[in-house]
Amino acid sequence: MPSPRLGLSTRCVHAGDTRDPHGALHSPMYDHSTFGFATTSDVLDVVEGRTSGALYTRYGLNPTITALEAKLADLEGAEAALAFSSGMAAEAAVFLAHARAGDHVVCVGDVYGGTFELLGQDLPRLGITTTFLLASEAGRIGEVLRPETRMVFFETPTNPLIDLIDIAAAKAAAGPDVLVVVDNTFASPVNQTPLAHGADLVVHSATKYLGGHSDLTAGAVMGPADLVRPVWAARKNLGTVIAPPVAHLLQRSLRTLAVRVRAQNATATAVAGFLDAHPRVARALHPSLAAGEARSIRERQMTGDGGMVSFVLDAGTAGTSAVVDRLRLFAIAPSLGGVESLVTQPVTTTHHDLDEADRARRGIAGGLVRLSIGLEEPEDLITDLAQALEP
Ligand SMILES: Cc1ncc(COP(=O)(O)O)c(C=O)c1O
């Protein structure tokens, strides 16, 4: 259960941990596929839900996984959470659990490429269709709803343009019968808890900030128990539960989540300020720089600005690639949220396959660069960017 009276760092360290009979300070790792019972009536109690307990790992009924899920739920202020083998596994289970043939989804803003393919290519084969709106069209959610619309899905901040989408306004437009599902990967629960702003479910690629060290792949879903229960059934039959060793590693990462993300917020704000003032940078994009309506959304729903910074150079694709290639501390890699800083040029990676017209419509130019800020000293990252940006 959520424990809102305790501060975030305290909950990162302690939420969900169970005392082990030998006195180990944290939940031990049970890398077992199945668990034994003294009597058939004991096993029936677990199968029929009268008692909670370990049963079978693919069901998620494994103490290492349930301890992790208690922490994940607590951090998002949710009644329940489920851990998955990847972020895409978490999303797929949500769509399969809450939509069926004939249903309709509204997807707002740029979403992760895999999500885009799942909604645009895989789900239509099952009879589930999606209307895609740009982030700037978030005000049109109400207009595109149909009687068969089941879900509104979006990320905020978005990737790679760091647009902010108003969660409470999206829920108001969706109404009580349409689920608002927010991918909170970019913000992490340190900076934003969408359920508190009206979202019905939250999904995460735990591969990113929750894992935080670029050494695990996992996903999560958080929300009220009645909406999470069907997702549990989908996970059970798809077989996409998190593996116990990964659950144990993720549980360890979560103990430092608040410290890591707060440091990344501060460094990213310093880097964004540097880029914003740099003569070669046409635009720097970070919630700390948000103005107008975006600033009000930032103030209403975020408590920190996050570690993702994008910027646009007054240069073409080749000139921008040359700047990226000169960076020494930033690794050119497609992920984010780890302790090490990463850089990507979206037209050479995530948005490579979009045609020119679609890129232009989405504002993805050759000069766009995305940074994931790690835990290096801010001055070292700024010095590295300064040398790479020298004409
Ligand atoms: C915002 C977002 N959501 C979901 C995913 C998918 O997560 P995973 O790679 O863990 O399956 C990603 C991966 O990059 C992502 O960036």
The ligand as an SDF file (V2000), in Angstrom:
LIG
                    3D

 16 16  0  0  0  0  0  0  0  0999 V2000
    9.3420    6.1010  -23.3030 C   0  0  0  0  0  0  0  0  0  0  0  0
    9.5820    4.6430  -23.5720 C   0  0  0  0  0  0  0  0  0  0  0  0
    8.5900    3.7640  -23.3590 N   0  0  0  0  0  0  0  0  0  0  0  0
    8.7510    2.4460  -23.5940 C   0  0  0  0  0  0  0  0  0  0  0  0
    9.9540    1.9480  -24.0690 C   0  0  0  0  0  0  0  0  0  0  0  0
   10.1090    0.4740  -24.3020 C   0  0  0  0  0  0  0  0  0  0  0  0
   10.8440   -0.0640  -23.2340 O   0  0  0  0  0  0  0  0  0  0  0  0
   11.7610   -1.3700  -23.3100 P   0  0  0  0  0  0  0  0  0  0  0  0
   12.9090   -1.1020  -24.2280 O   0  0  0  0  0  0  0  0  0  0  0  0
   12.1420   -1.6030  -21.8770 O   0  0  0  0  0  0  0  0  0  0  0  0
   10.8810   -2.4760  -23.8240 O   0  0  0  0  0  0  0  0  0  0  0  0
   11.0250    2.8160  -24.2870 C   0  0  0  0  0  0  0  0  0  0  0  0
   12.3250    2.3060  -24.7810 C   0  0  0  0  0  0  0  0  0  0  0  0
   13.1910    3.0430  -25.1990 O   0  0  0  0  0  0  0  0  0  0  0  0
   10.8230    4.2120  -24.0320 C   0  0  0  0  0  0  0  0  0  0  0  0
   11.8160    5.1020  -24.2470 O   0  0  0  0  0  0  0  0  0  0  0  0
  1  2  1  0
  2  3  1  0
  2 15  2  0
  3  4  2  0
  4  5  1  0
  5  6  1  0
  5 12  2  0
  6  7  1  0
  7  8  1  0
  8  9  2  0
  8 10  1  0
  8 11  1  0
 12 13  1  0
 12 15  1  0
 13 14  2  0
 15 16  1  0
M  END
$$$$
